[in-house]
Amino acid sequence: MTLPNKLGLLRWLARRSLNKAPHRAARLWYLLQRLYGGDRPWCEELPQWWTYPELRDRLFAEAHPKGDELTVEEVRHRCLARDCICRVATRQVLQLTPAETVDLFGQMDIAAVLAAPAFGTVHNSVRQDLKILVERGWLHKEGAAFSCVPARRWPRVAGGEGLAECQSLVQALTVLAFVYPEVEPLLATVPDASASRVFLQMDFALNESEQERVNDYQSTLAEVWQGEGQPVTFAYSFGEKGQPRREVRAVVYPVCLHYVVRALYLSAYGRDPRGDLAWHNYRLDRILSKNITVLAWSDRRVPKELQELRARQQLPTVPQVRESLAEAWGFRFYAPKRWLLLRFPSEFAEHYVRRTQRHPTFREISYGKIEAVATRHLDRMEQEQLRELLQRRSPQDVYFEAWVREGDVNIAQRMRMWRPQGEVLTPGALRAQMGQEARQELNLYEVEMK
């Protein structure tokens, strides 16, 4: 039994995202070729249960460094074997014809990607490749050992039939996979929907090597969530406004992932970057550790308070996160909420604000009802400041209210996108921030005009 068609298998392995992580897709494809393809497949020569070092010694040259602590640059510098796979360009690994290259990548300029070595990476990345092959059904795993799958049990690599029927499913699963890792295996089984006339653009701010690192973190978290759930630890780059970033150690109970503004975040409960026992959203690409370390509940590093929550079966849950997100607009669901009041010119509101869905609490409010509502949400000084503002604003304008999370960066970004048509009337801190930013921006342009 032969392996599936090269182009179809590559697309299946990359889950239609070859432009996102082409080197990982190339490594997965090459490993399958060596394990199962050719006249002497490695699976016939390896023991029934084999470990990564046994595969490593076949894959890389004898002179290739074996240390796990080395960086990518150190690995490439220390390997002196000219014929090692870590030096072989991706185009040689895949051996694509010009027509196949265009078929896979379209008209994208990928010369640099194909010239770079797909296996010019650290050992942990290749270990993660094997874990992915386990998740996709190409390998079995018990403990630290792997075994090959009989040809009759190879995963079915879907072809191109029935594209029209699965396009909406592909779109939905692609979105869900960013937040729920358990959806990804389903996504891999759906036929390629490249003929779709509907495009979903999910931008990430990372280059390929950084994206691979984030994918590895996500794989570790997926394994944690497949079990009963365990605490994890990692080094993290944390920065507060006006202060340099510093390295902190997180020991937390991971709850869920979010895709927010081109990046993946882990919502977790435990010792936050300030040392308090609290929720925090950790951006995965700001994790400094090579790996997320999974801890036993008995580990001394696990905060006593977390252990007590587990004993009482009161560990944080995904529904708690969802409920908090629904209470107020903003990603920092653990921050205090504040009442937001916005003013828009009527024409702008009609075209860009009305009939849009921002948050369950985001709704239009009539000018005449604002003061009565403000008495329930603001203190006396804030009420007086708002009253003075409203006296200078037109009842013909359009006003919207919502609950927002204090200090949320995404809320500030949304307010900036509405400038200069959207005016923040309250809360005072957000209004002051928008005013200061507007003055700074105006100063830049005034300098140009002088």
C-alpha positions as CSV (number, residue, x, y, z in Angstrom):
1,M,0.0,0.0,0.0
2,T,1.5,3.3,-1.1
3,L,1.3,6.7,0.6
4,P,-1.2,9.3,-0.7
5,N,-0.4,11.7,-3.5
6,K,2.3,14.2,-2.5
7,L,0.3,17.4,-3.0
8,G,-2.8,16.0,-1.4
9,L,-0.8,14.7,1.6
10,L,1.1,18.0,2.0
11,R,-2.2,19.9,2.0
12,W,-3.7,17.5,4.5
13,L,-0.7,17.7,6.8
14,A,-0.7,21.5,6.7
15,R,-4.5,21.7,7.1
16,R,-4.6,24.1,4.1
17,S,-2.2,26.5,5.8
18,L,1.1,25.9,3.9
19,N,1.8,29.6,4.0
20,K,1.6,29.5,7.8
21,A,4.1,26.7,8.6
22,P,5.5,25.3,5.4
23,H,8.7,23.9,7.1
24,R,6.6,21.8,9.6
25,A,4.5,20.5,6.8
26,A,7.6,19.5,4.8
27,R,9.1,17.7,7.9
28,L,5.9,15.8,8.5
29,W,5.7,14.7,4.9
30,Y,9.4,13.7,4.8
31,L,9.1,11.7,8.0
32,L,6.1,9.8,6.6
33,Q,8.1,9.0,3.4
34,R,11.0,7.6,5.4
35,L,8.8,5.7,7.9
36,Y,6.4,4.2,5.4
37,G,7.7,4.8,1.9
38,G,10.4,3.4,-0.4
39,D,12.0,0.0,-0.7
40,R,13.4,0.1,2.9
41,P,10.9,1.9,5.1
42,W,12.3,2.7,8.6
43,C,9.3,1.1,10.2
44,E,10.5,-2.3,9.0
45,E,13.9,-1.7,10.5
46,L,13.1,0.1,13.8
47,P,12.0,-1.9,16.8
48,Q,8.2,-2.4,17.3
49,W,8.4,0.4,20.0
50,W,11.1,3.0,19.3
51,T,12.1,6.2,21.0
52,Y,13.0,9.6,19.6
53,P,16.8,9.1,19.9
54,E,16.5,6.0,17.7
55,L,14.7,8.0,15.0
56,R,17.1,11.0,15.5
57,D,20.2,8.8,14.8
58,R,18.7,7.7,11.5
59,L,17.4,11.1,10.5
60,F,20.4,13.3,11.2
61,A,24.1,12.7,10.5
62,E,26.3,11.2,13.2
63,A,28.1,14.6,13.7
64,H,24.8,16.4,14.3
65,P,24.6,17.8,17.9
66,K,22.3,15.8,20.1
67,G,21.8,18.3,22.9
68,D,18.3,19.5,23.7
69,E,19.4,22.8,25.3
70,L,20.8,24.2,22.0
71,T,19.2,27.0,20.1
72,V,18.5,26.8,16.3
73,E,21.5,28.9,15.6
74,E,23.8,26.8,17.8
75,V,22.5,23.6,16.1
76,R,23.2,24.9,12.6
77,H,26.6,26.2,13.7
78,R,27.8,23.0,15.4
79,C,26.7,20.5,12.8
80,L,29.8,20.0,10.6
81,A,28.3,17.2,8.4
82,R,27.7,18.7,4.9
83,D,25.2,15.9,4.0
84,C,23.1,16.2,7.2
85,I,19.4,16.7,6.7
86,C,19.6,19.9,8.8
87,R,21.5,21.5,5.9
88,V,19.2,20.3,3.1
89,A,17.0,23.0,1.5
90,T,13.2,22.5,1.8
91,R,13.0,22.4,-2.1
92,Q,15.3,19.4,-2.0
93,V,13.3,17.7,0.8
94,L,10.1,18.1,-1.1
95,Q,11.5,17.8,-4.7
96,L,8.7,19.9,-6.1
97,T,8.4,20.6,-9.8
98,P,7.6,24.3,-10.8
99,A,4.0,23.2,-11.6
100,E,3.6,21.6,-8.1
101,T,5.1,24.6,-6.4
102,V,2.5,26.9,-8.1
103,D,-0.2,24.4,-7.3
104,L,0.7,24.4,-3.6
105,F,1.6,28.0,-3.0
106,G,0.1,29.9,-5.9
107,Q,2.0,33.0,-7.0
108,M,3.5,33.7,-3.5
109,D,7.2,34.6,-3.4
110,I,8.5,31.6,-1.4
111,A,12.0,31.4,-2.7
112,A,13.5,32.1,0.7
113,V,11.2,29.5,2.4
114,L,12.2,26.8,-0.1
115,A,15.9,27.7,0.2
116,A,15.9,27.4,4.0
117,P,16.4,23.9,5.6
118,A,13.2,22.4,6.9
119,F,15.1,20.3,9.4
120,G,17.4,23.1,10.5
121,T,15.6,23.3,13.8
122,V,15.9,22.0,17.4
123,H,15.2,18.5,18.5
124,N,12.1,19.5,20.4
125,S,10.5,20.7,17.2
126,V,11.0,17.2,15.6
127,R,9.6,15.6,18.8
128,Q,6.5,17.8,18.4
129,D,6.3,16.6,14.7
130,L,6.1,13.1,16.0
131,K,3.3,14.1,18.4
132,I,1.4,15.6,15.6
133,L,1.7,12.4,13.6
134,V,0.3,10.6,16.7
135,E,-2.6,13.1,16.8
136,R,-3.3,12.5,13.1
137,G,-3.3,8.8,13.4
138,W,0.0,8.0,11.7
139,L,1.8,6.7,14.8
140,H,1.0,5.2,18.2
141,K,2.5,6.4,21.4
142,E,2.9,5.0,24.9
143,G,5.0,6.9,27.3
144,A,8.1,8.0,25.5
145,A,7.9,5.3,22.9
146,F,6.3,5.3,19.4
147,S,5.2,2.5,17.1
148,C,4.2,2.5,13.5
149,V,0.7,2.0,12.2
150,P,-0.2,-0.9,9.8
151,A,-1.0,0.3,6.3
152,R,-4.6,-0.9,6.6
153,R,-5.0,1.6,9.5
154,W,-3.5,4.6,7.9
155,P,-5.6,7.7,8.2
156,R,-7.9,8.5,5.3
157,V,-6.5,11.5,3.4
158,A,-9.5,13.2,2.0
159,G,-9.6,14.1,-1.7
160,G,-11.3,17.0,-3.5
161,E,-14.8,15.6,-3.8
162,G,-17.8,17.3,-2.2
163,L,-16.1,20.7,-1.8
164,A,-19.3,22.6,-2.0
165,E,-20.8,20.7,0.9
166,C,-17.9,21.1,3.3
167,Q,-16.9,24.8,2.7
168,S,-19.0,26.2,5.6
169,L,-17.7,23.4,7.8
170,V,-14.1,24.3,6.9
171,Q,-14.7,28.0,7.7
172,A,-16.3,27.2,11.1
173,L,-13.7,24.7,12.2
174,T,-10.8,27.0,11.2
175,V,-12.2,29.7,13.5
176,L,-12.9,27.2,16.3
177,A,-9.4,25.6,16.1
178,F,-7.7,28.8,17.2
179,V,-9.5,28.6,20.6
180,Y,-10.3,24.9,21.0
181,P,-7.3,22.7,20.2
182,E,-9.5,19.6,20.3
183,V,-11.2,20.8,17.1
184,E,-7.9,20.6,15.0
185,P,-8.0,16.8,14.4
186,L,-11.5,17.3,12.9
187,L,-10.2,20.0,10.7
188,A,-7.5,17.6,9.3
189,T,-10.2,15.2,8.1
190,V,-12.1,17.7,6.0
191,P,-11.4,17.8,2.2
192,D,-9.4,20.7,0.9
193,A,-11.7,23.6,0.2
194,S,-9.3,25.6,-2.0
195,A,-12.1,26.1,-4.6
196,S,-14.2,28.1,-2.1
197,R,-15.2,31.6,-3.2
198,V,-15.4,32.6,0.5
199,F,-12.0,33.6,2.1
200,L,-11.4,33.7,5.8
201,Q,-8.3,35.7,6.6
202,M,-6.9,34.9,10.1
203,D,-3.7,36.9,10.4
204,F,-1.0,36.1,12.9
205,A,1.8,38.5,13.8
206,L,4.5,35.8,14.0
207,N,7.1,34.5,11.6
208,E,7.1,30.8,10.9
209,S,9.6,29.7,13.5
210,E,7.8,31.7,16.2
211,Q,4.5,30.2,15.0
212,E,5.9,26.7,15.3
213,R,6.9,27.4,18.9
214,V,3.4,28.6,19.7
215,N,1.9,25.5,18.0
216,D,4.1,23.4,20.2
217,Y,2.8,25.1,23.3
218,Q,-0.7,24.6,22.1
219,S,0.0,20.9,21.6
220,T,1.2,20.6,25.2
221,L,-2.0,22.3,26.4
222,A,-4.1,20.0,24.3
223,E,-2.5,17.0,26.0
224,V,-3.2,18.5,29.4
225,W,-6.8,19.1,28.6
226,Q,-7.3,15.5,27.3
227,G,-6.6,14.3,30.8
228,E,-8.1,15.6,34.1
229,G,-6.2,18.9,33.9
230,Q,-2.9,19.7,35.6
231,P,-1.0,22.9,36.6
232,V,1.8,24.1,34.3
233,T,4.8,26.4,34.6
234,F,6.8,28.5,32.2
235,A,8.9,31.7,32.1
236,Y,7.1,34.7,30.7
237,S,8.0,38.1,29.4
238,F,5.8,40.6,31.3
239,G,5.6,44.3,31.0
240,E,3.5,47.1,32.5
241,K,2.8,50.5,31.0
242,G,5.9,52.7,31.3
243,Q,8.1,50.0,32.6
244,P,10.6,47.7,30.8
245,R,9.6,44.0,30.3
246,R,10.9,41.5,32.8
247,E,11.0,37.7,33.1
248,V,8.6,36.2,35.5
249,R,7.8,32.6,36.4
250,A,4.1,31.5,36.0
251,V,2.7,28.5,37.9
252,V,-0.9,28.3,36.8
253,Y,-3.9,26.1,36.1
254,P,-4.6,26.5,32.3
255,V,-8.3,26.9,31.4
256,C,-8.7,27.9,27.8
257,L,-7.2,29.6,24.7
258,H,-8.3,32.7,22.9
259,Y,-7.5,34.1,19.4
260,V,-7.4,37.8,19.9
261,V,-6.0,40.5,17.5
262,R,-3.6,38.2,15.6
263,A,-2.3,36.2,18.6
264,L,-3.1,33.3,20.8
265,Y,-3.6,33.8,24.6
266,L,-3.9,31.3,27.4
267,S,-6.3,32.2,30.1
268,A,-5.0,30.7,33.3
269,Y,-5.5,31.0,37.1
270,G,-2.6,30.9,39.6
271,R,0.4,33.1,40.5
272,D,0.0,36.0,38.1
273,P,3.0,38.1,36.9
274,R,2.6,40.4,39.9
275,G,2.8,37.4,42.3
276,D,-0.9,37.5,43.2
277,L,-3.3,34.5,43.0
278,A,-5.5,35.6,40.1
279,W,-6.5,35.2,36.5
280,H,-4.2,36.4,33.7
281,N,-4.2,36.2,29.9
282,Y,-0.8,34.9,28.8
283,R,0.2,35.7,25.1
284,L,1.8,32.4,23.9
285,D,4.5,34.0,21.8
286,R,5.7,35.9,25.0
287,I,6.4,32.6,26.8
288,L,10.2,32.4,27.1
289,S,10.6,28.7,28.1
290,K,11.4,26.2,25.3
291,N,8.5,24.1,26.7
292,I,5.5,24.5,28.9
293,T,6.3,22.2,31.8
294,V,3.4,20.1,33.1
295,L,3.4,19.6,36.9
296,A,2.0,17.0,39.2
297,W,-0.5,18.3,41.7
298,S,1.8,17.2,44.4
299,D,4.7,19.4,43.1
300,R,5.9,21.9,45.7
301,R,5.8,24.7,43.1
302,V,2.0,24.4,42.8
303,P,0.4,27.1,45.0
304,K,-1.4,25.8,48.0
305,E,-4.5,27.7,47.1
306,L,-4.7,25.9,43.8
307,Q,-4.3,22.5,45.5
308,E,-7.1,23.4,47.9
309,L,-9.4,24.4,45.0
310,R,-8.8,21.1,43.4
311,A,-9.5,19.3,46.7
312,R,-12.9,21.1,46.9
313,Q,-13.5,20.5,43.2
314,Q,-13.7,24.2,42.6
315,L,-11.0,24.7,40.0
316,P,-11.7,27.5,37.5
317,T,-13.8,26.4,34.4
318,V,-14.4,27.5,30.9
319,P,-18.0,28.5,31.7
320,Q,-16.7,31.0,34.3
321,V,-14.6,32.6,31.6
322,R,-17.5,32.8,29.1
323,E,-19.8,34.3,31.8
324,S,-17.2,36.9,32.6
325,L,-16.7,37.8,29.0
326,A,-20.5,38.3,28.6
327,E,-20.7,40.6,31.6
328,A,-18.5,43.3,30.1
329,W,-16.8,44.1,26.8
330,G,-13.1,43.4,26.7
331,F,-10.6,40.6,26.8
332,R,-9.4,41.3,30.4
333,F,-12.4,39.5,31.8
334,Y,-10.9,39.5,35.3
335,A,-10.6,43.3,35.5
336,P,-13.2,45.6,37.1
337,K,-16.0,46.7,34.8
338,R,-16.9,50.3,34.1
339,W,-19.9,52.0,32.5
340,L,-19.1,53.3,29.0
341,L,-21.0,56.1,27.3
342,L,-20.2,57.0,23.7
343,R,-21.4,59.8,21.4
344,F,-21.6,59.7,17.6
345,P,-22.8,62.1,14.9
346,S,-26.1,60.8,13.6
347,E,-24.9,60.0,10.0
348,F,-21.8,58.1,11.2
349,A,-23.8,56.1,13.7
350,E,-26.3,55.1,11.0
351,H,-23.7,53.8,8.6
352,Y,-21.1,52.3,11.0
353,V,-22.6,51.7,14.5
354,R,-26.2,50.9,14.4
355,R,-27.1,47.3,13.5
356,T,-23.7,46.1,14.5
357,Q,-22.9,43.6,17.2
358,R,-20.1,44.6,19.6
359,H,-21.1,43.0,22.9
360,P,-24.3,42.0,24.6
361,T,-24.1,45.1,26.8
362,F,-23.6,47.5,23.9
363,R,-26.9,49.2,23.1
364,E,-28.2,52.6,22.0
365,I,-29.5,54.9,24.8
366,S,-31.7,58.0,24.3
367,Y,-30.3,61.4,25.3
368,G,-33.1,62.0,27.8
369,K,-32.4,58.8,29.8
370,I,-28.7,59.2,30.2
371,E,-28.7,61.2,33.4
372,A,-31.1,58.8,35.2
373,V,-28.9,55.8,34.2
374,A,-25.7,57.6,35.2
375,T,-27.0,58.0,38.8
376,R,-26.9,54.2,39.1
377,H,-23.4,53.7,37.7
378,L,-21.3,56.8,38.5
379,D,-20.4,58.6,41.7
380,R,-21.5,62.2,42.3
381,M,-18.4,63.8,40.9
382,E,-18.5,61.7,37.8
383,Q,-22.2,62.5,37.4
384,E,-21.5,66.2,37.5
385,Q,-18.7,66.0,35.0
386,L,-21.0,64.0,32.6
387,R,-23.8,66.5,33.1
388,E,-21.6,69.4,32.1
389,L,-20.4,67.5,29.0
390,L,-24.0,66.6,27.9
391,Q,-25.1,70.3,28.2
392,R,-22.5,71.0,25.4
393,R,-23.6,68.1,23.3
394,S,-26.6,67.8,20.9
395,P,-29.6,65.7,21.7
396,Q,-29.7,65.0,17.9
397,D,-26.5,63.0,18.2
398,V,-26.6,59.2,18.8
399,Y,-25.5,57.8,22.2
400,F,-24.4,54.2,23.0
401,E,-23.8,52.6,26.4
402,A,-21.9,49.4,27.4
403,W,-20.0,47.8,30.2
404,V,-16.3,47.5,29.5
405,R,-13.2,46.1,31.3
406,E,-11.0,48.7,32.9
407,G,-7.6,49.1,31.2
408,D,-8.5,46.7,28.3
409,V,-6.2,47.3,25.4
410,N,-8.7,46.0,22.8
411,I,-11.3,48.5,24.0
412,A,-8.8,51.3,23.6
413,Q,-8.0,50.1,20.1
414,R,-11.7,50.1,19.2
415,M,-12.1,53.6,20.5
416,R,-9.2,54.7,18.3
417,M,-10.8,53.2,15.2
418,W,-13.9,55.3,15.8
419,R,-11.9,58.5,16.1
420,P,-12.7,61.3,15.4
421,Q,-16.4,60.5,15.1
422,G,-16.7,58.5,18.4
423,E,-16.4,60.5,21.6
424,V,-15.9,58.7,25.0
425,L,-17.9,60.6,27.5
426,T,-17.3,58.2,30.4
427,P,-15.4,56.5,32.1
428,G,-13.1,59.4,32.9
429,A,-9.9,57.4,32.6
430,L,-10.6,56.2,29.1
431,R,-11.8,59.6,28.0
432,A,-8.6,61.2,29.4
433,Q,-6.5,58.5,27.5
434,M,-8.2,59.2,24.2
435,G,-7.8,63.0,24.7
436,Q,-4.1,62.7,25.4
437,E,-3.5,60.4,22.4
438,A,-5.4,62.8,20.1
439,R,-3.3,65.7,21.3
440,Q,-0.1,63.8,20.7
441,E,-1.3,62.8,17.3
442,L,-2.3,66.4,16.4
443,N,1.2,67.7,17.5
444,L,2.8,65.3,15.0
445,Y,0.8,66.8,12.1
446,E,1.1,70.4,13.4
447,V,4.9,70.1,13.2
448,E,4.6,69.0,9.6
449,M,2.4,72.0,8.7
450,K,4.6,74.7,10.3
